[in-house]
Amino acid sequence: MAVTRLKRKDRRNKTSSVLRKQRIKLNTKLVSIKSPNVERTVILED
């Protein structure tokens, strides 16, 4: 009886670890956004 309980717990741990890895990857993904002011760059001289 304890074996099936351990198997269920193992399955639950596997799925939760997979979900946790997915969330970490999504949250740490670097998103590069192109600056909208690239054309309007102005150099100020003193």
Long-range contacts (C-beta under 8 A, 24 or more apart in sequence): none
